[in-house]
Amino acid sequence: MIMNDTQLNYLKTVLLSQLLLEANDQLKLTTQYKLNIKNQINKLDRMLEDVVRKEYDTIYDTDPTMVTNILNRIESLVDKIKGSSIDELVMIEAVVDKYQENKDWFQEHASAEFLKID
């Protein structure tokens, strides 16, 4: 399955939205969250849900296995990012930069694959 730029952007939105939700979970016990942030976050969640859901359904209907694999990888990445210290986040960013500078080397020496979803 080859995704177009719009579909890739919606999947990125899913990733970024999940990161935002995870970060916001850490704020729920604060006074500022209860007074100001909660309503705005809920409003944004509702808006994004409508837009992202429609595009997601289109992508999923095209190739459910690929989308499931991508979302599993996104969830795994979100878990790693949210559990990382600042020092680790800096290192993760450096690794990503190195990957982008030399994708061929990483593809030759590292392994990453999607699994078949039953």
CORQUI-V171185 format. One record per pair of residues at least 12 apart in sequence whose ideal C-beta (glycine too) atoms are under 10 Angstrom apart, sorted by the first residue. I is the first residue (numbers start at 1). J is the second residue. If there is no record, write none. Layout:
BEGIN
[[I & J] [I & J]]
END
This chain:
BEGIN
[[1 & 59] [1 & 62] [1 & 63] [1 & 64] [1 & 65] [1 & 66] [1 & 67] [1 & 70] [2 & 62] [2 & 63] [2 & 66] [3 & 59] [3 & 62] [3 & 63] [3 & 66] [3 & 67] [3 & 70] [4 & 59] [6 & 55] [6 & 58] [6 & 59] [7 & 55] [7 & 56] [7 & 58] [7 & 59] [7 & 62] [7 & 67] [8 & 59] [8 & 70] [9 & 55] [10 & 51] [10 & 52] [10 & 53] [10 & 54] [10 & 55] [10 & 56] [10 & 58] [10 & 59] [11 & 52] [11 & 55] [11 & 56] [11 & 59] [11 & 67] [11 & 70] [11 & 71] [11 & 74] [12 & 74] [13 & 48] [13 & 51] [13 & 52] [13 & 55] [13 & 56] [14 & 48] [14 & 52] [14 & 55] [14 & 56] [14 & 59] [14 & 67] [14 & 70] [14 & 71] [14 & 74] [14 & 75] [14 & 78] [15 & 70] [15 & 71] [15 & 73] [15 & 74] [15 & 75] [15 & 77] [15 & 78] [15 & 81] [16 & 48] [16 & 74] [16 & 78] [17 & 44] [17 & 45] [17 & 48] [17 & 49] [17 & 52] [17 & 78] [18 & 71] [18 & 74] [18 & 75] [18 & 77] [18 & 78] [18 & 79] [18 & 81] [18 & 82] [19 & 74] [19 & 77] [19 & 78] [19 & 81] [19 & 82] [20 & 41] [20 & 44] [20 & 45] [20 & 48] [21 & 41] [21 & 45] [21 & 78] [21 & 82] [22 & 78] [22 & 79] [22 & 81] [22 & 82] [22 & 83] [23 & 81] [23 & 82] [24 & 37] [24 & 38] [24 & 41] [24 & 44] [24 & 45] [25 & 82] [26 & 82] [27 & 41] [28 & 41] [56 & 71] [64 & 117] [65 & 114] [65 & 115] [65 & 116] [65 & 117] [65 & 118] [66 & 114] [66 & 117] [67 & 117] [68 & 114] [68 & 115] [68 & 117] [69 & 113] [69 & 114] [69 & 115] [69 & 116] [69 & 117] [70 & 114] [72 & 114] [72 & 115] [72 & 117] [73 & 112] [73 & 114] [77 & 92] [80 & 92]]
END
